[in-house]
Amino acid sequence: MKRSLAAAGAAFALTLTGTTAAQAAAVPDFPDPKVFGTSFQRDPGHDFTKRVSSRKDGVLRGWITYVGAGHVEYEPIRWKNAEHVEGYFVGPPEGDATAYASPVAKNVVYLSAFGCGTARAGTTVSAKTGLGVKRCSRKALLADAKKHRMPGLITVHKGKIVKFREIYTP
């Protein structure tokens, strides 16, 4: 009896481990950059002299600058401290070619800091991280990105944007 319970428990544990491992293999848990980092993140080895292409896998603090048919263009951002106000995000200086382009995954996770679509009112933010927590659709992400330059943590996996977590800025 003990042997069969132990075997069943082990099989159940292997099933759970296999499921968790399969899900984890789908999108790795990349480390997040500082949400309000004051320097641009680099992408070593990326050739910006050629066409605009996808960033390597990982999380970029950035914003979407263009929404096209089948892809978006985005660039890194950094927090700029200001003398009389709290501060604000800025992109690369004029003439800097630091930009990326990737398709947005069909099942992208969009976590908004201000609600979805036309209901972008109030805040839906984690007080601990300053990142959005309201799950919205892919369609809402693309519509919001067309209207606003939304700072966020952009997760790229296998050349596609799989997650966009909006950063709350008052």
C-alpha positions in Angstrom: 0.0 0.0 0.0 2.8 2.4 1.0 4.7 1.5 -2.2 1.7 2.3 -4.5 1.0 5.6 -2.7 4.6 6.6 -3.0 4.6 5.6 -6.7 1.4 7.5 -7.3 2.8 10.5 -5.5 6.0 10.4 -7.5 4.0 10.1 -10.8 1.8 13.1 -9.8 4.9 15.1 -8.9 6.5 14.3 -12.2 3.3 15.3 -14.0 3.2 18.6 -12.2 6.9 19.2 -12.7 6.6 18.4 -16.4 3.6 20.7 -16.8 5.4 23.5 -15.0 8.6 22.9 -17.0 6.7 23.0 -20.3 5.0 26.2 -19.3 8.3 27.8 -18.2 9.9 26.7 -21.4 7.3 28.6 -23.4 8.5 32.0 -22.2 11.5 32.1 -19.9 11.4 34.3 -16.8 13.8 37.1 -17.9 15.2 39.5 -15.3 13.6 42.9 -15.3 15.6 46.1 -15.7 15.1 48.9 -13.2 11.7 50.4 -13.9 13.0 53.9 -13.5 16.6 53.3 -14.8 18.5 56.4 -15.8 20.5 54.8 -18.6 19.5 53.2 -21.9 19.7 49.4 -22.0 22.2 48.1 -24.5 21.7 45.2 -26.9 25.3 44.0 -27.5 25.8 42.6 -31.0 22.8 44.2 -32.5 23.6 45.9 -35.9 21.7 49.1 -36.0 23.2 50.0 -39.4 21.0 47.4 -41.2 17.2 47.4 -41.3 15.2 47.8 -38.1 14.9 44.3 -36.6 13.9 42.5 -33.4 15.8 42.9 -30.2 17.3 39.8 -28.6 15.2 37.8 -26.1 14.7 39.6 -22.8 13.0 42.6 -21.2 13.5 46.1 -22.5 12.4 49.3 -20.8 10.9 51.1 -23.8 7.9 52.4 -25.7 6.3 51.7 -28.9 6.9 54.4 -31.5 5.0 53.0 -34.5 2.2 50.5 -35.1 2.3 48.9 -38.5 0.5 46.1 -40.3 1.9 43.0 -38.6 4.6 44.6 -36.5 5.5 47.5 -34.1 8.6 49.6 -33.8 9.9 50.4 -30.4 12.9 52.0 -28.7 14.6 52.0 -25.4 13.8 54.7 -22.8 15.4 56.0 -19.7 14.2 58.1 -16.7 15.3 61.7 -16.7 15.3 63.4 -13.3 14.0 67.0 -13.5 14.6 69.9 -11.2 11.0 71.1 -10.5 9.0 68.0 -11.4 9.3 64.4 -10.5 10.9 63.4 -13.8 9.9 61.8 -17.1 10.9 59.2 -19.6 13.0 60.1 -22.7 14.0 58.1 -25.8 17.3 58.2 -27.7 18.4 61.6 -28.9 17.4 62.9 -32.4 19.4 61.1 -35.1 20.1 58.0 -32.9 19.2 54.8 -34.8 18.5 52.7 -31.7 15.2 51.2 -32.7 13.7 47.7 -33.0 10.8 46.1 -34.8 8.9 42.9 -33.9 5.6 41.4 -34.5 3.2 41.3 -31.5 2.3 37.8 -30.5 -1.4 36.8 -30.9 -1.5 35.9 -27.2 0.5 38.9 -25.9 0.1 39.7 -22.2 -0.8 43.4 -21.9 -0.9 44.7 -18.4 -2.2 48.3 -18.4 -1.6 51.0 -15.8 -4.7 52.9 -16.8 -7.4 50.4 -17.9 -8.3 49.1 -21.3 -9.1 51.0 -24.5 -11.5 53.9 -24.2 -11.9 53.2 -20.5 -8.3 54.5 -19.8 -9.3 56.2 -16.6 -8.1 55.8 -13.1 -5.2 53.6 -12.2 -4.6 49.9 -12.2 -1.1 49.7 -10.8 0.9 47.6 -8.4 2.0 50.0 -5.6 5.1 47.8 -5.1 6.4 47.9 -8.7 4.7 50.8 -10.4 3.6 48.5 -13.3 0.2 48.0 -14.7 -1.9 45.0 -13.5 -5.1 45.3 -15.6 -5.0 42.6 -18.3 -6.2 43.9 -21.6 -6.4 42.5 -25.1 -3.9 42.6 -28.0 -6.3 44.9 -29.8 -6.3 47.3 -26.8 -2.5 47.3 -26.7 -2.2 48.2 -30.4 -5.0 50.9 -30.1 -3.4 52.4 -27.0 0.1 52.4 -28.6 -1.2 54.3 -31.6 -2.7 57.0 -29.3 0.0 57.3 -26.6 3.7 56.8 -26.0 3.3 54.4 -23.2 6.4 53.6 -21.2 6.6 49.9 -20.4 8.6 46.7 -19.9 8.6 45.0 -23.3 9.3 41.2 -23.2 10.7 39.8 -26.4 10.8 36.0 -27.0 11.8 34.3 -30.2 11.6 37.7 -32.1 8.0 38.5 -30.9 6.7 40.8 -28.3 5.0 38.4 -25.8 4.4 40.8 -22.9 4.0 44.6 -22.4 3.7 45.9 -18.8 2.9 49.6 -18.8 4.8 51.8 -16.3 2.7 54.2 -14.3 3.8 57.8 -14.8 1.6 60.5 -13.2 
